[in-house]
Amino acid sequence: MNSNITKIIEIDKLCKYYGKNKVLDIDYFCFLSSYTYLLIGANGAGKSTLIKLIINLIKASRGSIYVYTKYISYVPERFLFPDNIKTYDFLCTLCKVRGFGATNSDVARELEWWGIDKDKNINALSKGMKQKVLIIQAIIEDSELYIFDEPLNGLDPNSQADFIQVIKNLKRLGKTIIVCTHYDKYYASVFDYLVYFNGGMISEVIKSN
C-alpha cells in the first residue's frame, strides 16, 4: 500500500441491533482517503445503517467505528424540507450554520449551474429539483468526506450525468466519496471499490481495474 494513503474511517468488530434483530455485523473494514466507494446491496442489507453510524446519527450496539475527520458532507435518501423558504435562503442558512467556508455567492452559482430558480420556494419544487438542492447543500462545502445515499433518485438522465461529473471533480480534488446505491452501473467510470452487503455483513469487496 502507498505509504501516503491514510484511513479516513476504520471499523472494528462493529455490530448494530434493533431489539434482538442484528442489522449490521462487520468484523473489520477501513475506508481509505481519496477513494470512491460504492455500497451495494438489497434493502435492509446494512448500507444505510453503516452510513448513520459513520455520521453519528445512531450508536453502535457493540464494537467501534473511528471517523478521522469532522468535515463530512451528506446527502440522505430522504429529507423533510422546511416549508415556505426560498432555495437560496435555505442553502445560505445551512452554509452559515456549518461554517465550512461556502459563501452566498457560491450558493447562487451552484443554483444557476443546476438550473434552479433561487427565488422559488422549496415546497414548490419538483422531486428532481429538491434532490438537486440536497446535492448542492453537500457539494458546496469543502469537506474531506462526501456521503451520498441514493443520490440519483428523482434525477433525469441529464442531471444524473451532471452528478457523475461532480463525482469526477471531487475525485480530482482528492476527496473521499461513499455512495450508497442500487445502481452501480451509473458509476462505472468513477468508483474505486465496490463493497457488497448481504444480511448486514460485507460479503465481497471488488477493486476497479
Residue frames as a rotation matrix with the C-alpha (Angstrom) as fourth column:
MET 1
0.575 0.818 0.000 0.00
0.818 -0.575 0.000 0.00
0.000 0.000 -1.000 0.00
ASN 2
0.004 -0.505 0.863 1.20
0.388 -0.795 -0.467 3.51
0.922 0.337 0.193 -0.77
SER 3
-0.475 -0.281 -0.834 2.52
0.872 -0.018 -0.490 5.00
0.123 -0.960 0.253 2.48
ASN 4
-0.988 0.112 0.110 0.79
-0.114 -0.993 -0.010 8.29
0.108 -0.023 0.994 1.64
ILE 5
-0.218 0.960 -0.178 -2.63
-0.114 0.156 0.981 6.63
0.969 0.234 0.075 1.75
THR 6
-0.943 -0.068 0.325 -4.38
-0.320 -0.071 -0.945 7.10
0.087 -0.995 0.046 5.09
LYS 7
-0.541 0.804 -0.247 -7.50
0.802 0.581 0.139 5.69
0.255 -0.123 -0.959 6.68
ILE 8
-0.737 0.378 0.561 -10.46
-0.355 -0.922 0.155 8.04
0.576 -0.085 0.813 6.97
ILE 9
0.361 0.806 0.470 -12.87
-0.913 0.203 0.353 5.52
0.189 -0.557 0.809 8.56
GLU 10
-0.700 -0.575 -0.424 -11.94
-0.439 0.814 -0.380 2.39
0.564 -0.079 -0.822 10.48
ILE 11
0.401 0.902 0.160 -14.40
-0.812 0.270 0.518 -0.27
0.424 -0.338 0.841 11.65
ASP 12
-0.715 -0.670 -0.201 -13.59
-0.454 0.663 -0.595 -2.88
0.532 -0.334 -0.778 14.28
LYS 13
-0.847 0.383 -0.367 -15.98
0.500 0.809 -0.309 -5.65
0.179 -0.445 -0.877 15.38
LEU 14
-0.857 0.515 -0.033 -18.95
-0.504 -0.849 -0.160 -3.39
-0.110 -0.120 0.987 14.72
CYS 15
-0.696 0.715 -0.058 -22.48
0.682 0.685 0.257 -4.60
0.223 0.139 -0.965 15.42
LYS 16
-0.811 0.561 0.168 -25.83
-0.583 -0.798 -0.152 -2.86
0.049 -0.222 0.974 15.43
TYR 17
-0.758 0.637 -0.142 -29.01
0.647 0.761 -0.040 -4.39
0.082 -0.122 -0.989 16.84
TYR 18
-0.544 0.746 0.384 -32.58
-0.689 -0.658 0.304 -3.13
0.479 -0.099 0.872 16.79
GLY 19
0.592 0.640 0.491 -34.07
-0.805 0.499 0.320 -5.11
-0.040 -0.585 0.810 19.61
LYS 20
0.299 -0.457 0.838 -32.96
-0.144 0.846 0.513 -8.70
-0.943 -0.274 0.188 19.01
ASN 21
0.885 0.092 0.457 -32.54
0.421 0.260 -0.869 -8.13
-0.198 0.961 0.191 15.28
LYS 22
-0.014 -0.961 -0.276 -28.90
0.307 -0.267 0.914 -7.78
-0.952 -0.072 0.299 14.23
VAL 23
0.896 0.443 0.035 -28.81
0.201 -0.333 -0.921 -5.45
-0.396 0.832 -0.388 11.20
LEU 24
0.669 -0.738 -0.084 -25.06
-0.509 -0.373 -0.776 -4.90
0.541 0.562 -0.625 10.90
ASP 25
0.816 -0.478 0.325 -22.07
0.009 0.572 0.820 -7.11
-0.578 -0.667 0.471 11.70
ILE 26
0.784 -0.621 -0.026 -18.65
-0.159 -0.159 -0.974 -6.08
0.601 0.768 -0.223 10.34
ASP 27
0.702 -0.579 -0.414 -15.50
0.708 0.511 0.487 -7.66
-0.070 -0.635 0.769 11.79
TYR 28
-0.076 -0.731 -0.678 -13.05
0.340 -0.658 0.672 -5.18
-0.937 -0.179 0.298 10.25
PHE 29
0.330 0.069 0.941 -13.04
0.937 -0.146 -0.318 -2.73
0.115 0.987 -0.113 7.37
CYS 30
-0.152 -0.343 -0.927 -11.43
0.421 -0.871 0.254 0.59
-0.895 -0.351 0.276 6.59
PHE 31
0.827 0.344 0.445 -12.18
0.559 -0.423 -0.713 3.32
-0.058 0.838 -0.542 4.08
LEU 32
-0.189 -0.979 -0.078 -9.05
0.902 -0.204 0.381 4.89
-0.388 0.002 0.921 2.63
SER 33
0.148 0.182 -0.972 -8.74
0.040 -0.983 -0.178 8.61
-0.988 -0.013 -0.153 1.95
SER 34
-0.329 -0.257 -0.909 -9.14
-0.714 -0.563 0.417 9.86
-0.619 0.786 0.002 -1.63
TYR 35
-0.996 0.068 0.062 -11.02
0.092 0.786 0.611 6.81
-0.007 0.614 -0.789 -2.90
THR 36
-0.341 0.935 -0.092 -14.60
-0.931 -0.323 0.170 6.37
0.129 0.144 0.981 -4.10
TYR 37
-0.974 0.059 0.217 -16.61
-0.020 0.939 -0.345 3.52
-0.224 -0.340 -0.913 -2.59
LEU 38
-0.300 0.928 -0.220 -19.95
-0.718 -0.068 0.693 2.18
0.628 0.366 0.687 -3.78
LEU 39
-0.792 0.166 0.588 -22.01
-0.397 0.592 -0.702 0.38
-0.464 -0.789 -0.403 -1.15
ILE 40
-0.453 0.565 -0.690 -24.15
-0.704 0.248 0.666 -2.20
0.547 0.787 0.285 -2.93
GLY 41
-0.983 0.157 -0.091 -26.89
0.181 0.843 -0.506 -4.44
-0.003 -0.514 -0.858 -1.56
ALA 42
-0.284 0.957 0.062 -30.60
0.581 0.120 0.805 -5.07
0.763 0.265 -0.590 -1.23
ASN 43
0.086 0.431 0.898 -32.85
-0.553 -0.729 0.403 -3.03
0.829 -0.531 0.176 1.03
GLY 44
0.868 0.269 0.418 -32.10
-0.490 0.318 0.812 -3.97
0.085 -0.909 0.408 4.64
ALA 45
0.658 -0.666 -0.352 -28.61
0.404 0.707 -0.581 -5.24
0.636 0.240 0.734 3.84
GLY 46
0.464 -0.456 -0.759 -26.98
0.828 -0.082 0.555 -2.78
-0.315 -0.886 0.340 6.23
LYS 47
-0.223 -0.622 0.751 -25.75
0.857 -0.493 -0.154 0.00
0.466 0.609 0.642 3.93
SER 48
0.186 0.377 0.907 -27.78
0.017 -0.925 0.381 2.88
0.982 -0.056 -0.178 5.32
THR 49
0.956 0.097 -0.276 -27.22
0.261 0.147 0.954 1.67
0.133 -0.984 0.115 8.89
LEU 50
0.125 -0.986 -0.110 -23.48
0.985 0.110 0.136 1.93
-0.122 -0.125 0.985 8.34
ILE 51
-0.283 -0.192 0.940 -23.86
0.510 -0.860 -0.022 5.45
0.812 0.473 0.341 6.95
LYS 52
0.651 0.615 0.445 -25.88
-0.072 -0.533 0.843 6.50
0.756 -0.581 -0.303 10.01
LEU 53
0.779 -0.461 -0.425 -23.15
0.597 0.340 0.726 5.12
-0.191 -0.820 0.540 12.24
ILE 54
-0.168 -0.892 0.420 -20.46
0.954 -0.255 -0.159 7.00
0.249 0.373 0.894 10.31
ILE 55
-0.380 0.063 0.923 -22.23
0.143 -0.982 0.126 10.34
0.914 0.180 0.364 10.70
ASN 56
-0.969 -0.139 -0.202 -23.18
0.201 0.022 -0.979 9.58
0.141 -0.990 0.007 14.31
LEU 57
-0.339 0.927 0.161 -26.94
-0.704 -0.363 0.611 9.56
0.625 0.094 0.775 13.82
ILE 58
0.846 0.522 -0.107 -27.10
-0.332 0.674 0.660 6.27
0.417 -0.523 0.744 15.70
LYS 59
0.070 -0.817 0.573 -24.80
-0.984 0.036 0.172 4.47
-0.161 -0.576 -0.801 18.12
ALA 60
-0.303 -0.283 -0.910 -23.24
-0.495 0.863 -0.103 1.05
0.814 0.419 -0.401 17.72
SER 61
0.819 0.565 0.101 -24.51
-0.422 0.474 0.773 -1.80
0.389 -0.676 0.626 19.87
ARG 62
0.718 -0.662 0.215 -21.03
0.221 0.510 0.831 -3.28
-0.660 -0.550 0.512 20.05
GLY 63
0.157 -0.764 0.626 -17.61
0.981 0.194 -0.009 -2.60
-0.115 0.615 0.780 18.62
SER 64
-0.001 -0.321 -0.947 -16.07
0.280 -0.909 0.308 0.59
-0.960 -0.265 0.091 17.33
ILE 65
0.468 0.024 0.884 -16.16
0.872 -0.177 -0.457 2.92
0.146 0.984 -0.103 14.35
TYR 66
-0.046 -0.611 -0.790 -13.49
0.532 -0.685 0.498 5.59
-0.846 -0.397 0.356 14.06
VAL 67
0.683 0.263 0.682 -14.02
0.717 -0.424 -0.554 8.55
0.144 0.867 -0.478 11.75
TYR 68
-0.077 -0.895 -0.440 -10.82
0.884 -0.266 0.385 10.54
-0.462 -0.359 0.811 11.30
THR 69
-0.866 -0.119 0.485 -12.36
0.331 -0.865 0.377 13.75
0.375 0.487 0.789 10.01
LYS 70
-0.432 0.761 -0.485 -15.03
0.480 -0.261 -0.838 16.17
-0.764 -0.594 -0.252 11.18
TYR 71
-0.463 0.212 -0.861 -15.52
-0.649 -0.743 0.166 17.63
-0.604 0.635 0.482 7.70
ILE 72
-0.795 0.304 0.525 -18.32
0.450 0.875 0.175 15.46
-0.406 0.376 -0.833 6.32
SER 73
-0.557 0.692 -0.459 -20.98
-0.804 -0.589 0.087 16.33
-0.210 0.418 0.884 3.75
TYR 74
-0.834 0.335 0.438 -24.03
0.219 0.930 -0.293 14.09
-0.506 -0.149 -0.850 3.49
VAL 75
-0.545 0.746 -0.382 -26.96
-0.786 -0.297 0.542 13.59
0.291 0.596 0.749 1.11
PRO 76
-0.599 0.377 0.706 -29.65
-0.320 0.696 -0.643 11.48
-0.734 -0.611 -0.296 2.80
GLU 77
-0.868 0.360 0.341 -32.01
0.494 0.564 0.662 9.25
0.046 0.743 -0.668 0.85
ARG 78
0.186 0.959 0.214 -34.96
0.780 -0.277 0.561 11.16
0.597 0.063 -0.800 2.30
PHE 79
-0.853 -0.442 -0.279 -35.18
0.522 -0.694 -0.495 14.64
0.025 -0.568 0.823 3.75
LEU 80
0.264 0.957 -0.120 -38.04
0.964 -0.265 0.009 16.72
-0.023 -0.118 -0.993 5.13
PHE 81
-0.616 -0.500 0.608 -37.55
0.591 -0.804 -0.063 20.23
0.521 0.320 0.791 3.79
PRO 82
-0.602 0.428 -0.674 -38.89
0.412 -0.556 -0.721 23.26
-0.684 -0.712 0.158 5.68
ASP 83
0.186 0.767 0.615 -41.92
0.981 -0.106 -0.163 24.96
-0.060 0.633 -0.772 4.16
ASN 84
0.889 0.407 0.208 -42.12
0.434 -0.896 -0.100 28.49
0.146 0.179 -0.973 2.82
ILE 85
0.384 -0.821 -0.423 -38.43
-0.085 -0.488 0.869 29.21
-0.919 -0.298 -0.257 2.42
LYS 86
0.811 -0.138 -0.569 -36.63
-0.585 -0.197 -0.787 30.10
-0.004 0.971 -0.241 -0.78
THR 87
0.850 -0.513 -0.119 -33.99
0.468 0.840 -0.274 27.72
0.240 0.177 0.954 -2.04
TYR 88
0.098 -0.846 0.524 -31.33
0.157 -0.507 -0.848 30.42
0.983 0.166 0.084 -1.87
ASP 89
0.190 0.031 0.981 -32.19
-0.827 -0.534 0.177 31.37
0.529 -0.845 -0.076 1.72
PHE 90
0.964 0.211 0.162 -32.29
-0.264 0.833 0.486 27.73
-0.033 -0.511 0.859 2.81
LEU 91
0.633 -0.771 -0.064 -28.84
0.634 0.564 -0.529 26.96
0.444 0.294 0.846 1.42
CYS 92
-0.003 -0.630 0.777 -27.29
-0.127 -0.770 -0.625 30.20
0.992 -0.100 -0.078 2.66
THR 93
0.523 0.281 0.805 -28.58
-0.806 -0.144 0.574 29.47
0.277 -0.949 0.151 6.17
LEU 94
0.983 -0.181 -0.040 -27.11
0.185 0.957 0.224 25.96
-0.002 -0.227 0.974 6.11
CYS 95
0.315 -0.924 0.216 -23.74
0.547 -0.009 -0.837 27.26
0.776 0.382 0.503 4.98
LYS 96
0.063 -0.245 0.967 -23.71
-0.533 -0.828 -0.175 29.90
0.844 -0.505 -0.183 7.72
VAL 97
0.792 0.308 0.527 -24.58
-0.610 0.362 0.705 27.37
0.026 -0.880 0.475 10.43
ARG 98
0.887 -0.459 -0.053 -21.94
0.453 0.887 -0.085 24.88
0.086 0.052 0.995 9.30
GLY 99
0.775 -0.590 -0.228 -19.20
-0.432 -0.756 0.491 27.45
-0.462 -0.282 -0.841 8.87
PHE 100
0.452 -0.607 0.654 -17.21
0.610 0.745 0.269 25.33
-0.650 0.277 0.707 6.39
GLY 101
-0.514 -0.745 -0.426 -16.46
0.243 -0.602 0.761 28.35
-0.823 0.287 0.490 4.20
ALA 102
-0.444 0.416 0.794 -19.13
0.887 0.077 0.456 28.36
0.128 0.906 -0.403 1.48
THR 103
-0.881 0.077 -0.466 -20.44
0.040 -0.971 -0.237 31.86
-0.470 -0.228 0.853 0.67
ASN 104
0.140 0.978 -0.152 -23.74
-0.004 -0.153 -0.988 33.26
-0.990 0.139 -0.017 -0.58
SER 105
0.106 -0.190 -0.976 -22.07
-0.936 -0.349 -0.033 33.74
-0.334 0.917 -0.215 -3.96
ASP 106
-0.904 -0.427 0.000 -21.19
-0.414 0.875 0.253 30.04
-0.108 0.229 -0.968 -4.02
VAL 107
-0.437 0.832 0.342 -24.85
0.281 0.488 -0.827 29.22
-0.854 -0.266 -0.447 -3.36
ALA 108
0.381 0.607 -0.697 -26.04
-0.438 -0.545 -0.715 31.44
-0.814 0.578 0.058 -6.19
ARG 109
-0.307 -0.597 -0.741 -23.51
-0.944 0.094 0.315 29.92
-0.118 0.797 -0.593 -8.58
GLU 110
-0.951 -0.054 0.304 -24.49
-0.068 0.997 -0.036 26.34
-0.301 -0.055 -0.952 -7.75
LEU 111
-0.082 0.994 0.074 -28.20
0.187 0.088 -0.978 27.06
-0.979 -0.066 -0.193 -8.10
GLU 112
0.335 0.164 -0.928 -27.59
-0.769 -0.521 -0.370 28.58
-0.544 0.838 -0.048 -11.52
TRP 113
-0.642 -0.672 -0.369 -25.42
-0.764 0.521 0.380 25.66
-0.063 0.526 -0.848 -12.64
TRP 114
-0.892 0.336 0.302 -28.12
0.255 0.926 -0.277 23.17
-0.373 -0.170 -0.912 -11.62
GLY 115
-0.762 0.593 0.261 -30.90
0.117 -0.271 0.956 25.24
0.637 0.758 0.137 -13.24
ILE 116
-0.133 0.703 -0.698 -32.80
0.977 0.212 0.028 26.10
0.168 -0.678 -0.715 -10.05
ASP 117
0.161 0.303 0.939 -34.58
0.177 -0.945 0.274 29.41
0.971 0.122 -0.206 -9.53
LYS 118
-0.725 -0.585 -0.365 -33.03
0.442 0.012 -0.897 30.82
0.529 -0.811 0.249 -6.35
ASP 119
-0.823 0.459 0.334 -36.18
-0.560 -0.753 -0.345 32.80
0.093 -0.471 0.877 -5.54
LYS 120
-0.015 0.840 -0.543 -38.50
-0.464 0.475 0.748 29.80
0.886 0.263 0.382 -5.75
ASN 121
0.179 0.163 0.970 -39.83
-0.976 0.152 0.155 28.26
-0.122 -0.975 0.187 -2.54
ILE 122
-0.824 -0.562 0.076 -38.61
-0.557 0.827 0.078 24.74
-0.106 0.022 -0.994 -1.82
ASN 123
-0.438 0.710 0.551 -42.16
0.039 0.627 -0.778 23.44
-0.898 -0.319 -0.302 -1.38
ALA 124
0.565 0.625 -0.539 -42.88
-0.496 -0.265 -0.827 24.47
-0.660 0.734 0.160 -4.98
LEU 125
-0.317 -0.792 -0.522 -40.03
-0.932 0.159 0.325 22.40
-0.174 0.590 -0.789 -6.41
SER 126
0.608 0.416 -0.677 -40.41
-0.590 0.806 -0.035 19.06
0.531 0.421 0.735 -8.16
LYS 127
0.948 -0.249 0.197 -38.92
0.048 0.726 0.686 15.89
-0.314 -0.641 0.701 -6.67
GLY 128
0.485 -0.799 0.357 -35.95
0.828 0.288 -0.481 16.12
0.281 0.528 0.801 -9.03
MET 129
0.241 -0.365 0.900 -35.30
-0.020 -0.928 -0.371 19.77
0.970 0.071 -0.231 -8.16
LYS 130
0.813 0.063 0.578 -35.45
-0.569 -0.118 0.814 19.01
0.120 -0.991 -0.060 -4.44
GLN 131
0.820 -0.563 0.106 -32.90
0.526 0.813 0.252 16.25
-0.228 -0.150 0.962 -4.99
LYS 132
0.255 -0.733 0.631 -30.63
0.595 -0.396 -0.699 18.80
0.762 0.554 0.335 -6.66
VAL 133
0.494 -0.026 0.869 -30.95
-0.524 -0.806 0.274 21.07
0.694 -0.591 -0.412 -3.63
LEU 134
0.953 -0.150 0.264 -29.90
-0.132 0.580 0.804 18.15
-0.273 -0.801 0.533 -1.40
ILE 135
0.534 -0.794 0.290 -26.87
0.837 0.448 -0.316 17.56
0.121 0.411 0.903 -3.61
ILE 136
0.295 -0.406 0.865 -25.94
0.152 -0.874 -0.462 21.25
0.943 0.268 -0.196 -3.61
GLN 137
0.783 0.046 0.620 -26.03
-0.544 -0.432 0.719 21.50
0.301 -0.900 -0.314 0.19
ALA 138
0.828 -0.515 0.223 -23.43
0.286 0.729 0.621 18.74
-0.482 -0.451 0.751 0.30
ILE 139
0.337 -0.755 0.562 -21.05
0.940 0.232 -0.251 19.55
0.059 0.613 0.788 -2.54
ILE 140
0.693 -0.050 0.719 -20.94
0.128 -0.973 -0.191 23.29
0.710 0.224 -0.668 -1.89
GLU 141
0.862 -0.371 0.344 -18.87
-0.450 -0.251 0.857 22.66
-0.232 -0.894 -0.383 1.23
ASP 142
0.174 -0.891 -0.420 -15.15
-0.668 0.207 -0.715 21.93
0.724 0.405 -0.559 1.14
SER 143
0.728 0.176 0.662 -15.34
-0.632 0.544 0.551 18.67
-0.264 -0.820 0.508 3.08
GLU 144
-0.460 -0.888 0.006 -12.93
-0.850 0.442 0.287 15.77
-0.258 0.127 -0.958 3.28
LEU 145
-0.917 0.239 0.320 -15.62
0.249 0.968 -0.011 13.05
-0.313 0.069 -0.947 3.17
TYR 146
-0.495 0.791 -0.360 -18.74
-0.868 -0.464 0.175 13.09
-0.029 0.399 0.916 1.00
ILE 147
-0.874 0.294 0.387 -21.50
0.177 0.934 -0.311 10.54
-0.453 -0.203 -0.868 1.61
PHE 148
-0.545 0.700 -0.462 -24.40
-0.835 -0.407 0.369 10.12
0.070 0.587 0.806 -0.81
ASP 149
-0.680 0.426 0.597 -27.36
0.061 0.844 -0.533 7.82
-0.731 -0.326 -0.599 -0.09
GLU 150
-0.109 0.589 0.801 -29.13
0.916 0.372 -0.149 7.05
-0.386 0.717 -0.580 -3.40
PRO 151
-0.450 -0.161 -0.879 -28.27
0.136 -0.984 0.111 10.49
-0.883 -0.069 0.464 -4.85
LEU 152
-0.999 0.026 -0.032 -29.73
-0.035 -0.129 0.991 9.79
0.022 0.991 0.130 -8.31
ASN 153
-0.431 0.901 -0.046 -33.30
0.838 0.381 -0.392 9.43
-0.336 -0.207 -0.919 -7.01
GLY 154
0.457 0.793 -0.402 -35.63
0.540 -0.607 -0.583 11.67
-0.707 0.050 -0.706 -8.98
LEU 155
-0.152 -0.595 -0.789 -32.94
-0.357 -0.712 0.605 12.97
-0.922 0.374 -0.104 -11.35
ASP 156
0.907 0.396 -0.144 -33.44
-0.244 0.215 -0.946 12.91
-0.343 0.893 0.291 -15.11
PRO 157
0.695 -0.655 0.297 -30.68
0.716 0.668 -0.202 11.43
-0.066 0.353 0.933 -17.32
ASN 158
0.361 -0.581 0.729 -29.02
0.252 -0.692 -0.676 14.79
0.898 0.428 -0.103 -17.94
SER 159
0.540 -0.106 0.835 -28.92
-0.734 -0.545 0.405 15.59
0.412 -0.832 -0.372 -14.24
GLN 160
0.932 -0.255 0.258 -27.60
0.085 0.845 0.529 12.10
-0.353 -0.471 0.809 -13.48
ALA 161
0.478 -0.785 0.394 -24.74
0.761 0.147 -0.632 12.80
0.438 0.602 0.668 -15.90
ASP 162
0.364 -0.302 0.881 -24.15
-0.288 -0.936 -0.202 16.14
0.886 -0.180 -0.427 -14.17
PHE 163
0.830 -0.014 0.557 -23.89
-0.551 0.125 0.825 14.37
-0.081 -0.992 0.096 -10.83
ILE 164
0.780 -0.595 0.192 -21.35
0.599 0.799 0.040 11.88
-0.178 0.084 0.980 -12.16
GLN 165
0.289 -0.677 0.677 -19.32
0.416 -0.548 -0.726 14.85
0.862 0.491 0.123 -13.37
VAL 166
0.595 -0.020 0.803 -19.48
-0.639 -0.618 0.458 16.26
0.488 -0.786 -0.380 -9.84
ILE 167
0.928 -0.263 0.265 -18.06
0.023 0.748 0.663 12.99
-0.373 -0.609 0.700 -8.52
LYS 168
0.512 -0.769 0.384 -15.22
0.797 0.257 -0.547 13.21
0.321 0.585 0.744 -11.03
ASN 169
0.324 -0.359 0.875 -14.47
-0.116 -0.933 -0.339 16.76
0.939 0.008 -0.344 -9.92
LEU 170
0.780 0.006 0.626 -14.39
-0.624 -0.069 0.778 15.72
0.048 -0.998 -0.050 -6.26
LYS 171
0.847 -0.498 0.186 -12.08
0.469 0.865 0.179 12.82
-0.250 -0.064 0.966 -7.10
ARG 172
0.365 -0.735 0.571 -9.68
0.551 -0.323 -0.769 15.19
0.750 0.596 0.287 -8.84
LEU 173
0.325 -0.178 0.929 -9.57
-0.580 -0.813 0.047 17.19
0.747 -0.554 -0.367 -5.61
GLY 174
-0.638 -0.667 -0.385 -8.59
-0.183 0.616 -0.766 14.07
0.748 -0.418 -0.515 -3.67
LYS 175
-0.227 0.641 0.733 -11.85
-0.970 -0.212 -0.115 13.77
0.082 -0.738 0.670 -1.72
THR 176
-0.992 0.042 0.123 -13.14
0.015 0.977 -0.213 10.55
-0.129 -0.209 -0.969 -0.18
ILE 177
-0.379 0.892 -0.248 -16.57
-0.905 -0.301 0.300 9.58
0.193 0.338 0.921 -1.51
ILE 178
-0.914 0.245 0.322 -19.05
0.122 0.926 -0.358 6.95
-0.386 -0.288 -0.877 -0.33
VAL 179
-0.493 0.782 -0.381 -22.15
-0.844 -0.324 0.426 6.29
0.210 0.532 0.820 -2.44
CYS 180
-0.655 0.432 0.621 -24.94
-0.046 0.796 -0.603 4.01
-0.755 -0.423 -0.501 -1.25
THR 181
-0.260 0.498 -0.827 -26.78
-0.935 -0.344 0.087 2.79
-0.241 0.796 0.555 -4.35
HIS 182
0.298 0.398 0.868 -28.66
-0.028 0.912 -0.409 0.02
-0.954 0.097 0.283 -6.10
TYR 183
0.970 0.187 0.153 -27.44
0.166 -0.052 -0.985 1.24
-0.177 0.981 -0.082 -9.49
ASP 184
0.281 -0.953 -0.111 -23.70
0.169 -0.065 0.983 0.67
-0.945 -0.296 0.143 -9.64
LYS 185
0.127 -0.235 0.964 -23.71
0.965 0.254 -0.065 0.73
-0.230 0.938 0.259 -13.47
TYR 186
0.889 0.253 0.382 -24.09
0.353 -0.909 -0.220 4.52
0.291 0.330 -0.898 -13.43
TYR 187
0.805 -0.587 0.085 -20.82
-0.482 -0.564 0.670 4.84
-0.346 -0.580 -0.737 -11.51
ALA 188
0.837 -0.452 0.307 -18.68
0.518 0.837 -0.180 2.57
-0.175 0.309 0.935 -13.67
SER 189
0.444 -0.677 0.588 -16.38
0.446 -0.402 -0.800 5.43
0.777 0.617 0.124 -14.66
VAL 190
0.226 -0.297 0.928 -15.75
-0.529 -0.837 -0.139 6.78
0.818 -0.459 -0.346 -11.15
PHE 191
0.918 0.202 0.341 -15.68
-0.393 0.356 0.848 4.06
0.050 -0.912 0.406 -8.48
ASP 192
-0.164 -0.985 -0.046 -12.54
-0.891 0.168 -0.422 2.61
0.423 -0.028 -0.906 -6.92
TYR 193
-0.991 -0.122 0.062 -14.17
-0.136 0.866 -0.481 -0.06
0.005 -0.485 -0.874 -4.74
LEU 194
-0.016 0.982 -0.187 -17.47
-0.527 0.151 0.837 -1.93
0.850 0.112 0.515 -4.84
VAL 195
-0.919 -0.214 0.331 -18.45
-0.390 0.372 -0.843 -3.02
0.057 -0.903 -0.425 -1.34
TYR 196
-0.281 0.839 -0.466 -21.24
-0.254 0.404 0.879 -5.61
0.925 0.366 0.100 -1.36
PHE 197
-0.688 0.181 0.702 -23.52
-0.716 -0.014 -0.698 -6.03
-0.116 -0.983 0.139 1.65
ASN 198
-0.181 0.664 -0.726 -25.61
-0.265 0.678 0.686 -9.08
0.947 0.316 0.053 2.42
GLY 199
0.497 0.503 -0.707 -27.50
0.490 0.510 0.707 -9.72
0.716 -0.698 0.008 5.65
GLY 200
0.994 -0.061 0.089 -25.75
-0.107 -0.669 0.735 -6.90
0.015 -0.741 -0.672 7.47
MET 201
0.379 -0.909 0.173 -22.28
0.280 0.291 0.915 -8.14
-0.882 -0.298 0.365 6.54
ILE 202
0.243 -0.420 -0.875 -19.74
-0.890 -0.454 -0.029 -7.12
-0.385 0.786 -0.484 3.92
SER 203
0.732 0.179 0.657 -19.81
-0.030 0.973 -0.230 -10.12
-0.681 0.149 0.717 1.61
GLU 204
0.296 -0.633 0.715 -17.37
0.942 0.318 -0.109 -9.00
-0.158 0.706 0.690 -1.08
VAL 205
0.499 -0.235 -0.834 -15.10
-0.117 -0.972 0.204 -6.10
-0.858 -0.004 -0.513 -1.99
ILE 206
0.427 -0.312 0.849 -14.05
0.879 0.363 -0.309 -5.54
-0.211 0.878 0.429 -5.61
LYS 207
-0.069 -0.553 -0.830 -11.41
0.123 -0.831 0.543 -3.04
-0.990 -0.065 0.126 -6.69
SER 208
0.875 0.378 -0.303 -11.76
-0.204 -0.280 -0.938 -1.33
-0.440 0.882 -0.168 -10.06
ASN 209
0.526 -0.691 0.495 -9.28
0.831 0.540 -0.130 -2.19
-0.178 0.480 0.859 -12.78
